[in-house]
Amino acid sequence: MVERKERLEEEFELGEEDEAIHEYEALTDGYLHVTASLIADEIAHLAKTHEGVVVDLGCGPGSLVKELALRFPQLLVIGLDISFPMTKLARERTTVENVAFVTADVHHLPFQTRSVQMIVSHGAMHHWRELARALAEVKQVLADKGFVYLSDLKRDTPDELVREIAALLNKNQARAFLNSIKAAYTVEELAALAAAAGLGNLHVEPESFSRRAIARNIEKLRESPLRGMRQAAINLRMVGGAETL
Ligand SMILES: C[S@@+](CC[C@H](N)C(=O)[O-])C[C@H]1O[C@@H](n2cnc3c(N)ncnc32)[C@H](O)[C@@H]1O
């Protein structure tokens, strides 16, 4: 049985915002673009959304925004991030047409009630000061048949696996990764928070991908230094909505 560890609050873990953004961009180019592509294919497999707006909460350098925009050309994909330099960087990096970026806080989403058809996120929930409040905002702005896919690290990831991944990263990235794991949630905690926010219809589970999503990314996965890192042991997801299969 995995020993229960207390969740530690995590601020922007690398201290200086510029340094954090630089390291996160390097991490994205080195590893996370593969995860973004896999998640986008998984969402394309599950969601039956044909029109409207997608919002990526805590979009960082925008890799998931770009991958979703390519797979859903009929939708507007909005990347939302609290950091202005991060949204600026994401805008510069993303040349796809159907995207927009906004600097805002997930605790105060700048969208009308029930106006967003799809809400997604990757690797960001553990940063949010008050996840219960952010999930209440998600519930508020999500359209009636909206789809949700929120993916993040899992705090009860086995230590051995955490060490194995940290060893692939540079010193700053490794420190940020270790802090992020400590700040992350467990499936049980996230399920309770989802239920309290009125999102109890969503599945909270270890993240795994359909054969189709894996097949589409097999070359990228083979080339990635993180291949074989047992995604389900590292990540969890909150997924579902009226338009899932
Ligand atoms: C670890 S990065 C993940 C970036 C991106 N989703 C990815 O997977 O590459 C977390 C991002 O969440 C953003 N963030 C943290 N707190 C936030 C908040 N309260 N509202 C919006 N964004 C936030 C940070 O600025 C950062 O860009």
The ligand as a MOL file (V3000), in Angstrom:
LIG
                    3D

  0  0  0     0  0            999 V3000
M  V30 BEGIN CTAB
M  V30 COUNTS 27 29 0 0 0
M  V30 BEGIN ATOM
M  V30 1 C 3.1370 23.4790 -14.9190 0
M  V30 2 S 2.4700 24.6900 -15.9870 0 CHG=1
M  V30 3 C 1.5000 23.6960 -17.1230 0
M  V30 4 C 1.4220 24.3240 -18.4710 0
M  V30 5 C 0.6580 23.5800 -19.5650 0
M  V30 6 N -0.6920 23.2560 -19.2010 0
M  V30 7 C 1.3780 22.3640 -20.0460 0
M  V30 8 O 0.9480 21.2590 -19.7870 0
M  V30 9 O 2.4070 22.5160 -20.6960 0 CHG=-1
M  V30 10 C 1.1980 25.4120 -14.9980 0
M  V30 11 C 0.6450 26.7000 -15.5510 0
M  V30 12 O -0.4650 27.1030 -14.7290 0
M  V30 13 C -0.4610 28.5150 -14.6310 0
M  V30 14 N -1.2490 28.9040 -13.4420 0
M  V30 15 C -0.9160 28.7490 -12.1490 0
M  V30 16 N -1.8850 29.2480 -11.3490 0
M  V30 17 C -2.8740 29.6950 -12.1750 0
M  V30 18 C -4.1370 30.3170 -11.9600 0
M  V30 19 N -4.5850 30.5610 -10.7210 0
M  V30 20 N -4.8850 30.6500 -13.0210 0
M  V30 21 C -4.4270 30.4170 -14.2890 0
M  V30 22 N -3.2360 29.8370 -14.5600 0
M  V30 23 C -2.4710 29.4720 -13.5170 0
M  V30 24 C 1.0240 28.8600 -14.5440 0
M  V30 25 O 1.2670 30.2070 -14.8990 0
M  V30 26 C 1.6350 27.8500 -15.5130 0
M  V30 27 O 1.7600 28.3760 -16.8180 0
M  V30 END ATOM
M  V30 BEGIN BOND
M  V30 1 1 1 2
M  V30 2 1 2 3
M  V30 3 1 2 10
M  V30 4 1 3 4
M  V30 5 1 4 5
M  V30 6 1 5 6
M  V30 7 1 5 7
M  V30 8 2 7 8
M  V30 9 1 7 9
M  V30 10 1 10 11
M  V30 11 1 11 12
M  V30 12 1 11 26
M  V30 13 1 12 13
M  V30 14 1 13 14
M  V30 15 1 13 24
M  V30 16 1 14 15
M  V30 17 1 14 23
M  V30 18 2 15 16
M  V30 19 1 16 17
M  V30 20 1 17 18
M  V30 21 2 17 23
M  V30 22 1 18 19
M  V30 23 2 18 20
M  V30 24 1 20 21
M  V30 25 2 21 22
M  V30 26 1 22 23
M  V30 27 1 24 25
M  V30 28 1 24 26
M  V30 29 1 26 27
M  V30 END BOND
M  V30 END CTAB
M  END
